[in-house]
Amino acid sequence: MEIRGTARKNSRTKDLVKKLKPGEIAVINHPDLDQVAAESLIKADVKMVINASPSITGRYPNLGPMLLVEAGIPILDAVGPDCFNALPECAEIEIKGGRIYRQAQLLGEGVLLTPERIRAAIEEAKKNLNHELDKFIQNTLEYALVEKDLLLGDLKLPPLRTSLYKKQVLVVVRGQNYREDLRTILSYVREEKPVLIGVDGGADALLEFGLKPHLIIGDMDSVSNQALRCGAELVVHAYPNGRAPGLKRIRQLDLEAVTFPAPGTSEDLALILAYEKGADLIVAVGTHSNMIDFLEKGRPGMASTFLVRLKVGSILVDARGVSKLYHSRIKGGQIFMICLAAFIPFILVLSLNKFFWDWLRLLWLKLRLLLKI
């Protein structure tokens, strides 16, 4: 296999995809390549992915590598940090048989991942799940003691211009299957007009579907400038001590924001904010809710999410995966019945019209004359 192209690199995949151009070679340093990252690389229409780290380390069965290969994007795996550092930004490179060259100079080599290799690695990773689950549960319990203020404490809520009281709220996270689930519930959004909350990149997900978020909450590290400037109210997730690194970016864009100091993830805070502000119903799309999700995010436990869902569960509807359960298909018989139903009022109106009956008699007479009957 020989591939030539422009290499563009970044150790943070979510930052790299913002500047990738179609047909370029994405150079990443992403162990256990997750599904969301893979989908973003596919959307960027890259020619190839070179990963400095192993795309499957064996900790858990991550789905990213198989998604890329099935999309026709080859992966050169585990080329190492030296090769990653040696690759100049925007350089023209050539890949031959797993080796990377620039102007005939060998920069490094890796393993070309095939579907068979990926399947074998995933099967091996599945054997490690029990061990990983044990560590995950222990970490969750330990963090729960630290983060219990999310459930029991008196959190200082930020002031909002947007009212959530007695309203339905849609919280969108750019997680697994978010596009499919958003597409499925678009009719709900148009009919009920819920308050739209984008969690970091979830704001871009809403804009992608022509929906303008009312609120954007998060660390502000994976949301576009376009989304931040869309007119939504901005809430920056701060550490419990009040430090908010994301506030610097907001000020650089000359925008206003309030901070929300609390432990946990930004999506946890979005759910808590909606609940504490008196929302009538919370519909969540793309949220993270299981061990694989959190391992892909690099978190050792899910204490805050567990606690938050205990608290808001009575009004929370998780739309994740709804697209897998429901597919709208209009059958031919249904179309016929709709057309028939539309004609019935028309026929009834005509039947009450004297002119219509006179016209039918005249037509019948003409037919008899023509047919001589």
HELIX and SHEET records of a PDB file:
HELIX    1   1 THR A   13  LEU A   16  1                                   4    
HELIX    2   2 GLN A   35  LYS A   43  1                                   9    
HELIX    3   3 GLY A   64  GLU A   70  1                                   7    
HELIX    4   4 PRO A   81  ALA A   86  1                                   6    
HELIX    5   5 PRO A  115  LYS A  126  1                                  12    
HELIX    6   6 LEU A  129  GLU A  147  1                                  19    
HELIX    7   7 ASP A  149  LEU A  152  1                                   4    
HELIX    8   8 TYR A  178  THR A  184  1                                   7    
HELIX    9   9 LEU A  186  GLU A  192  1                                   7    
HELIX   10  10 GLY A  202  GLU A  208  1                                   7    
HELIX   11  11 ASN A  225  LEU A  228  1                                   4    
HELIX   12  12 GLY A  246  GLN A  252  1                                   7    
HELIX   13  13 SER A  266  GLU A  276  1                                  11    
HELIX   14  14 MET A  291  GLU A  296  1                                   6    
HELIX   15  15 ALA A  303  VAL A  312  1                                  10    
HELIX   16  16 GLY A  313  ILE A  315  5                                   3    
HELIX   17  17 VAL A  322  LEU A  325  1                                   4    
HELIX   18  18 GLY A  332  SER A  351  1                                  20    
HELIX   19  19 LYS A  354  LEU A  371  1                                  18    
SHEET    1   A 8 GLN A 105  GLU A 109  0                                        
SHEET    2   A 8 ARG A  99  ARG A 102 -1                                        
SHEET    3   A 8 ALA A  91  LYS A  96 -1                                        
SHEET    4   A 8 GLU A   2  LYS A   9 -1                                        
SHEET    5   A 8 ILE A  25  ILE A  28  1                                        
SHEET    6   A 8 MET A  48  ASN A  51  1                                        
SHEET    7   A 8 ILE A  75  ASP A  77  1                                        
SHEET    8   A 8 VAL A 111  LEU A 112 -1                                        
SHEET    1   B 7 VAL A 258  PRO A 261  0                                        
SHEET    2   B 7 GLU A 233  ALA A 238  1                                        
SHEET    3   B 7 LEU A 215  GLY A 218  1                                        
SHEET    4   B 7 VAL A 195  VAL A 199  1                                        
SHEET    5   B 7 GLN A 168  VAL A 173  1                                        
SHEET    6   B 7 LEU A 281  VAL A 285  1                                        
SHEET    7   B 7 LEU A 316  ASP A 318  1                                        
END                                                                             
